């Protein structure tokens, strides 16, 4: 189980600036199913007014169908839905 938080600040053309907040992570719901999530929030001053809003939310389910070795290299196959 993991959750990461990242903040990216960048200056757009002119004096405009924006900050992008990203929370993403994943956890194993059981031995085979995995759930991934990603949430984006943006804080910007592009229009001359301060604006904050949720930009996107992604939720993905992954199911590991099989695993094995190809020579010495381990592998896993999966099916996912976003």
N, C-alpha and C positions, 0 to 999 in steps of 0.2 A: 504494500500500500504506500503510495507516495502522493504528495501534493506540492506543486511548485508555484511560486509567485514571482512574476517578473514585471518590471516597470521600464518602459522605454520612453524617453523624452526626445523629441526631435523638433527642429525648427523648419517650418514650411516656407514657401516663397514669401518674401517680405518680412513683416514683423510677426506673422502668425506662428503659433506654436501649438503643439499637441503632446499629450501624454497618454500612452496606451498601457492599460493595466491588464495583465493576463494571469489567470489562475487556471492551471491545468494539472491533471493528475490521473491516476488509475488505481484500481484495486481489483484483486481477484475475488469474485463473489463466491467461488468454490474452487475445486481443483481444475476445472476446464473453462468456465466462463469468466471473462474479464470485462470490466466496465471502465471506459475512458471518458473524461469530461474536459471541456475547455470553455472558459468564459472570458469574453473581452469587454472591457469598459473603456470608453474614451473620454478624455477631458480636453477640450480644445477652445481656442480663441479665434477661430478662422473668420467668423462673421462679425467680429468686433465685440461680441458678447461672449461671456463665459458659458460654455455648454458642456454638460455632462450627460452621458447616456450609455445604456447597455448597447453594445455593438453587435455581439453575436453570442450564441450558446450552442455548443456541439456536444452531443451525447452519442457514444458509440459502444455497441456491444460486440464483443469478440468471443468466439468459441473455438478453442483449440481442438481440432479434429484428430490429429495424430502427431506423434513425435518418434524420432528414431535417429539413426546415424547413417551418414553417407560417407563411407570410409572412416575417417577420424572426426569428421565435422558433424556436430549435432544439428538437427533441424526440427522445426514444428510447422505444421500446416494449420491454417486458421480460416474461419469464415467470419466476416464482420458485417455489421449493419450500422449505418450512421443516419 
